[in-house]
Amino acid sequence: MASIKQLFAPVDMTEGKPGRQIVAFMIPMLLGNIAQQLYNTVDSIIVGQFVGDNALAAVGSAGPIVNLLLVLFVGISVGVGIMVSQYFGAKQRKELSKTIGCSLTLTLMATVFLMILTPFISMPLLRLLDTPESIIRWCNSYLMILFTGIIGCAFYNILGGILRGLGDSVSALLYLLVATAVNIVLDYVFVAYFHMGVSGVALATVIAQLISALLSLRKLYKMKDIFDMERKYFVPEKRYVATLIRLGLPSGVTQAILSLSMIVVQSLTNSFGEMFIAANVIVMRVDGFAMMPAFSFGSAMTTFAGQNIGANRMDRVQQGAKSGTGVAVATSAVITVLILLFGRPLMAIFTDTSELVDLSFTMMKILAVGYIAMEITQCLSGIMRGAGDTMTPMWISMVSTVLIRVPLAYGLAYLTRSEAMPKGNSASLFVSLLISWILGACITFVFYRLGRWKKKAVAT
């Protein structure tokens, strides 16, 4: 019984072997990220198999808009995760309590704002993207349902960030696995039996996310030995709001810029027609799983760096950066090989259309090598964020995406136009993405080595 309680208890990462701790903390996060990715993947598989390729394209076309509208929660989640890890590492109970209370209040305010805003901007954004008329109403229906029930998604992400900042990645995994199981069952019931189509998968996702949020909140209320959740801590204070904004805003801006660039690129994607839109959805779903180790290692590095910097253990931070990035790169190399060997059967899970499977696999092969570069970027960016330097990763993301990826995608498409391909070669989208990943990793490595991030600690 004691060992089970210990498994679900916060972990102090300021002691022990850095590499082993990072990997042990990362594994539950990886499994959780995989489970979260299953939300979108199961949605795509079920609508693709039971409704058709156009429904699959509709779910995918809504994705960039969903990401854009979630930037508020990305910012709050990153900011609170950094503050929680540093205050926890520094053993500052009062500051930890105020940070958690403030973040939950801000999340509620952001949730209400989005629920009011979405009905007014959903259809205009879809038309701005030149979404095909054959799928635009499905896209709008999907977005409206998701954001009517956004409270579950919002609070799960914030509460999960708090739990991870405290070193508890196992509880977040358990709750997400429960929610994923609920999502899969409801997807099948709503679409296959009730024939609700795209609306059904959106409703299933909303219900599942609400369950995961409630479970996370219940866990947090039981951690009174670490921090307090009295009413007074939920009243926002200028100091904590300002720090949350300072730390979280760059990540929120980064997500917004990435989402806007995806929307700009989505316009180019839509110009290639429904078949390529559906292929892009399939590639992005598989890509989501391939990216999970990078994001998981990056988040683990953030918590590890935050706790150790809070405890004034910079020597451990540098040790962890070296060993953690090494394991991450090795993991990504294995994933790359697996994609190249088994990519085609993976694509066939989503559709029975052989032309669509072939097109998807061709695009997936272009991206495969880039996952190694992404591991480097995410790990070193995670260290910098954990230290409190969220600005540097933001600028790097802006450069690699806005100044490199978007112009390159349109430029390559323009240069490859021909009589057979009047819109250009659709592979331009993925070649530009690969190049931006590689250049982003190089820039991140340079700024990590410069070491300016070492002077950005929040806890003192």
DRENDRENMI-943073 format. One line per field, with one value per residue (C-alpha): residue number from 0; x, y, z. Coordinates in steps of 0.5 Angstrom, whole numbers. Example, Ala and Ser with C-alpha at 12.3 -4.5 7.8 and 13.67 -1.06 7.14 Angstrom:
// residues 2
k	0  1
xx	25  27
yy	-9  -2
zz	16  14
END
This chain:
// residues 460
k	0  1  2  3  4  5  6  7  8  9  10  11  12  13  14  15  16  17  18  19  20  21  22  23  24  25  26  27  28  29  30  31  32  33  34  35  36  37  38  39  40  41  42  43  44  45  46  47  48  49  50  51  52  53  54  55  56  57  58  59  60  61  62  63  64  65  66  67  68  69  70  71  72  73  74  75  76  77  78  79  80  81  82  83  84  85  86  87  88  89  90  91  92  93  94  95  96  97  98  99  100  101  102  103  104  105  106  107  108  109  110  111  112  113  114  115  116  117  118  119  120  121  122  123  124  125  126  127  128  129  130  131  132  133  134  135  136  137  138  139  140  141  142  143  144  145  146  147  148  149  150  151  152  153  154  155  156  157  158  159  160  161  162  163  164  165  166  167  168  169  170  171  172  173  174  175  176  177  178  179  180  181  182  183  184  185  186  187  188  189  190  191  192  193  194  195  196  197  198  199  200  201  202  203  204  205  206  207  208  209  210  211  212  213  214  215  216  217  218  219  220  221  222  223  224  225  226  227  228  229  230  231  232  233  234  235  236  237  238  239  240  241  242  243  244  245  246  247  248  249  250  251  252  253  254  255  256  257  258  259  260  261  262  263  264  265  266  267  268  269  270  271  272  273  274  275  276  277  278  279  280  281  282  283  284  285  286  287  288  289  290  291  292  293  294  295  296  297  298  299  300  301  302  303  304  305  306  307  308  309  310  311  312  313  314  315  316  317  318  319  320  321  322  323  324  325  326  327  328  329  330  331  332  333  334  335  336  337  338  339  340  341  342  343  344  345  346  347  348  349  350  351  352  353  354  355  356  357  358  359  360  361  362  363  364  365  366  367  368  369  370  371  372  373  374  375  376  377  378  379  380  381  382  383  384  385  386  387  388  389  390  391  392  393  394  395  396  397  398  399  400  401  402  403  404  405  406  407  408  409  410  411  412  413  414  415  416  417  418  419  420  421  422  423  424  425  426  427  428  429  430  431  432  433  434  435  436  437  438  439  440  441  442  443  444  445  446  447  448  449  450  451  452  453  454  455  456  457  458  459
xx	0  6  9  3  2  9  8  2  6  10  17  23  28  33  36  38  41  39  38  34  30  28  27  22  18  18  15  8  8  9  4  -1  1  0  -7  -9  -7  -11  -17  -16  -14  -20  -24  -21  -21  -28  -31  -26  -29  -36  -37  -32  -26  -30  -31  -24  -22  -27  -24  -17  -19  -22  -15  -11  -17  -18  -10  -11  -17  -13  -7  -10  -9  -2  0  -3  -1  7  7  4  8  15  13  10  16  21  17  16  24  25  20  16  9  5  8  6  -1  -2  1  -4  -10  -9  -8  -15  -18  -15  -17  -24  -24  -21  -26  -32  -29  -28  -35  -37  -33  -33  -40  -38  -31  -32  -35  -31  -25  -27  -29  -22  -19  -22  -25  -29  -36  -37  -34  -35  -41  -38  -32  -36  -41  -34  -32  -38  -39  -32  -32  -38  -35  -28  -28  -26  -20  -18  -18  -15  -9  -8  -9  -4  1  1  1  7  10  10  13  7  6  3  -4  -4  -3  -8  -14  -12  -13  -19  -22  -19  -23  -29  -28  -26  -33  -37  -34  -36  -43  -45  -42  -43  -50  -53  -50  -48  -42  -37  -42  -41  -34  -34  -39  -35  -28  -32  -35  -28  -24  -29  -28  -21  -21  -26  -21  -15  -18  -20  -13  -11  -15  -12  -5  -6  1  4  0  -6  -13  -16  -21  -16  -11  -16  -16  -11  -5  -2  5  3  -1  5  9  4  4  11  13  7  5  11  9  2  5  9  3  -1  4  5  -3  -3  2  -2  -8  -4  -1  -8  -10  -5  -7  -14  -12  -10  -17  -20  -16  -9  -13  -15  -8  -5  -10  -7  0  -1  -5  1  6  3  5  12  12  10  17  20  14  15  22  21  16  20  26  22  20  27  30  25  26  33  34  29  34  40  43  45  50  44  41  47  48  40  41  46  44  36  38  42  36  31  35  36  29  27  32  28  22  24  26  20  16  20  19  11  9  4  0  -1  -4  -8  -12  -15  -18  -19  -17  -11  -9  -10  -5  0  0  0  6  10  9  11  17  19  18  21  29  26  24  31  32  25  28  34  29  24  29  34  28  25  31  31  23  24  30  24  27  21  23  28  24  19  23  26  20  18  24  23  16  14  21  23  17  11  15  19  12  9  16  17  10  10  17  14  8  7  2  0  1  -2  -2  5  8  4  10  13  9  13  19  19  17  23  28  25  25  33  34  30  35  41  39  36  43  47  42  43  50  50  47  43  37  41  40  32  30  23  24  29
yy	0  5  4  5  12  13  12  18  22  29  27  32  32  35  29  22  21  27  22  17  22  25  18  16  22  23  16  17  24  20  15  21  25  18  18  25  24  18  23  26  20  16  21  21  14  13  19  16  9  11  17  18  22  29  28  26  32  37  34  36  43  45  43  50  54  49  50  58  59  55  59  63  56  54  61  60  52  54  59  56  50  54  57  51  47  53  54  47  46  52  49  56  54  60  62  56  56  63  61  55  59  65  60  57  63  66  59  60  67  65  59  64  69  63  60  67  69  62  63  70  68  60  61  67  64  58  62  66  59  58  51  47  48  40  40  47  46  40  44  49  44  41  47  50  43  43  50  50  45  48  48  41  41  48  45  39  42  47  42  37  42  44  36  35  42  38  32  28  25  19  22  26  19  15  20  21  14  14  19  16  10  14  18  12  8  15  16  9  10  17  16  8  7  14  17  24  24  30  32  26  26  33  31  25  29  34  29  25  32  34  27  28  35  33  27  32  37  32  30  37  38  32  35  39  37  41  47  50  51  56  62  67  64  64  72  74  78  83  80  73  75  79  73  68  73  74  67  64  70  68  61  63  68  62  58  63  64  57  56  62  60  53  57  61  54  51  55  53  46  47  49  42  39  35  29  32  35  28  26  32  30  23  25  30  24  20  26  27  20  21  28  25  23  30  34  29  30  37  38  33  38  44  41  38  45  48  44  44  52  53  49  53  46  49  43  38  42  42  34  33  37  33  26  27  30  24  19  23  23  16  15  19  15  9  12  15  7  5  10  8  1  1  7  5  0  6  10  5  5  11  10  4  9  6  13  17  11  12  20  20  15  19  25  22  19  27  28  22  25  31  28  28  35  36  32  37  43  41  38  44  49  45  47  54  55  51  56  62  64  63  69  65  59  64  68  61  58  65  65  58  58  65  67  60  55  59  63  57  53  58  59  52  51  57  54  47  49  46  44  37  41  48  49  47  40  39  36  43  43  38  39  46  44  39  45  49  43  42  50  51  45  49  56  53  49  56  60  54  54  62  61  67  63  61  68  68  64  66  63  66
zz	0  2  -5  -9  -5  -6  -14  -14  -9  -11  -13  -11  -17  -13  -11  -14  -21  -26  -32  -29  -25  -32  -36  -30  -29  -37  -38  -35  -39  -45  -44  -42  -48  -53  -49  -50  -58  -58  -57  -64  -67  -65  -68  -74  -75  -73  -78  -83  -83  -81  -84  -90  -92  -93  -85  -84  -87  -83  -77  -79  -82  -75  -72  -73  -71  -64  -63  -64  -59  -54  -53  -47  -43  -46  -43  -36  -36  -38  -33  -27  -29  -28  -22  -18  -20  -17  -11  -10  -10  -6  -1  -1  1  1  -6  -8  -5  -8  -15  -16  -13  -18  -24  -23  -22  -29  -32  -31  -33  -40  -41  -40  -45  -50  -49  -51  -57  -61  -64  -67  -70  -72  -79  -81  -79  -83  -89  -89  -89  -96  -93  -98  -98  -98  -91  -88  -84  -81  -79  -75  -72  -69  -67  -63  -59  -57  -55  -51  -47  -46  -39  -38  -43  -40  -33  -35  -38  -32  -27  -30  -31  -23  -22  -26  -23  -17  -19  -20  -27  -25  -23  -29  -33  -29  -30  -38  -39  -36  -40  -46  -45  -44  -51  -55  -52  -53  -60  -63  -59  -62  -69  -70  -67  -66  -73  -70  -75  -73  -68  -64  -64  -61  -56  -54  -53  -49  -44  -43  -42  -37  -33  -33  -30  -25  -23  -23  -19  -13  -13  -12  -6  -3  -3  3  6  1  -1  2  -2  2  -1  0  -5  -10  -10  -16  -13  -18  -17  -18  -24  -27  -26  -29  -35  -36  -36  -40  -45  -49  -49  -51  -56  -59  -59  -63  -68  -69  -70  -74  -79  -79  -81  -87  -89  -88  -94  -98  -96  -98  -105  -106  -105  -101  -102  -100  -94  -92  -93  -89  -83  -83  -83  -77  -73  -74  -73  -67  -64  -67  -63  -56  -54  -56  -52  -46  -45  -46  -40  -36  -37  -35  -29  -27  -29  -25  -18  -18  -20  -14  -10  -13  -16  -23  -23  -23  -29  -33  -32  -33  -40  -42  -40  -42  -49  -50  -49  -52  -59  -58  -57  -63  -68  -66  -68  -75  -77  -75  -79  -85  -84  -82  -84  -90  -85  -80  -86  -88  -81  -82  -89  -94  -100  -103  -106  -100  -96  -101  -101  -94  -93  -98  -94  -88  -90  -92  -84  -81  -80  -77  -71  -68  -69  -65  -59  -59  -59  -54  -49  -49  -50  -44  -39  -41  -40  -33  -31  -33  -40  -44  -49  -52  -54  -57  -61  -64  -65  -69  -73  -75  -77  -79  -82  -85  -85  -88  -94  -96  -96  -101  -105  -106  -108  -113  -116  -117  -121  -128  -132  -129  -122  -123  -115  -115  -111  -105  -102  -101  -95  -91  -94  -91  -85  -84  -86  -81  -75  -77  -77  -70  -67  -69  -67  -60  -59  -60  -55  -50  -50  -49  -42  -41  -39  -32  -29  -30  -24  -20  -13  -9
END
